[in-house]
Amino acid sequence: MIDFIRFWLVFEILGLLALPFAWRLFAFLPDRGYALARVLGLLGTGYILWLGASFGFLRNTGGGAVFALLLFASLGLWLGREGLRRDAQGRRPLVTHLQAQRSYILVSELLFLVALGGWTWFRAYNPEIAGTE
């Protein structure tokens, strides 16, 4: 159960750190990339870690992963800065959009939680590592 909560928390943190980047990258979508932010955070952090380890700049360890995460979050904040800046009314467009999309966000989060829980339950009863070599 602790591992499930840990994985869920890591995915949530990755999604929140990638949200400004997704806001900018997926501006054409109605949710502006909220549902894809987790995937983007995981892929972006993994890609930076892989690239850094391949060229010898990073080690493939926990410290390297944290550095890759911080680098990706910094890139996301820089690219998504227009969504975080205050407008003429003193509001941040990203925060305003998220507040307006509360029901969508709740459904998206519940769907992710159910999918993660279902997959965790499935893997708990089918733990062999076939097909991963």
N, C-alpha and C positions, 0 to 999 in steps of 0.2 A: 504494500500500500504506500509506503514511503517513496519507493521508486516511481510509482505512478504520479504522486504529487510533485516529485522533483522534476520529472519529465514535463509535466503540465506547466510548472513554474518556469522552466527553461524556455519552453515554446512561447509562453506569454511574454517573457522578457525580450526574446528575439523579435516577436511581433511588434512590441511597443517601440523597440529601438529602430526597427525598420519602417515604422509608420510614416515618418516624414518623407523618407525616400519613396515609399509606395504612393504617398499623396502626390508627389511630383510626377512619378513615372506613369501611374495609372489614372491620370486626371480625366481621361475620357470615360471612365467607368462611373456608374451612378454612386457606388460606395467609395470611389476614389482609391481603391486598392486595399481597403481595410481587410477583407477576407484573404487577400494574397500576401499581406505583410509578414505573416509567420513564415510562409514558404520563402519569401524573398530574404528574410533575415537569416534563415537557416542556409539557404544556398549562397548568399553573399558572404557570410562569415566562413562557411566551408571553403568557398572558392579562394578567398583571401588567404586562409590558412594553407590550403593546398599549394597555391602559387608561391607563397612565401617559403614553404618547406621545400618545394621543388627547386627554387633558386638559392636555397641555403640562407635566407634571411631570417626565417623563423624555424623553431623546432616544433615537431609534431607532438606537443605536450599540452598540458592544461594552461600553462603560461602563454604559449603560442596561441591557443584558442582564445584566451581572454584578450590578448593583444589584437587578434584579428577581429574580435567582436567590437572592441573599442574603436578600431580603425573604421570598421563598417558603420558603426553608429555615428562617428564624426562625419563621415562622408554623407550619411543620410541627413544629418542635421544641417550640413552645409547646402546640400541640394534641395532640401525641403524647407529652407529658411523662410520662404515667402508664406508658407502656411502657418509659421510660428510667429511671424511679426504681427504686431498690433495694427489694425486698420484705423481709419479716421474715427470710428466710434469706440476705439479702445479694446476691441475684441480680436481674438486670434482666429483666423478663418478655419484652421484645422480643428480647433476645439469647438467652434460654433457648428461646424459640419457634423462632428461626432455627437454633439448634443442633439442635433436634429435627427440623427439616425439611430437613436437609442434602441428602438425595437429591432432594427436590422442587426445591430451589434449583438444584442442579446440572443437572437436566433442563431447567429453565426457562432457565437461562443458556445451555446448549448449543443449545436451540431458538432462542433469540434470536440467538446467534452465527451459526447456520446460515442463518437467515432474512436477517440483515443481509449476510452474505457472498454469499448467492444473489442478493439484490437488487443488491448492488454489482457482481457479475459481470454481471448482466443489463444494468444501466445502462452498464457499460463498453463493451458491444457494441451498445448502442442509445442513443447520447447526444443524439439530437435533443430539442428542447424543445417538441414539439408538445403542445398541450392545456394549457399552463401559463399562457396569457395571460388 
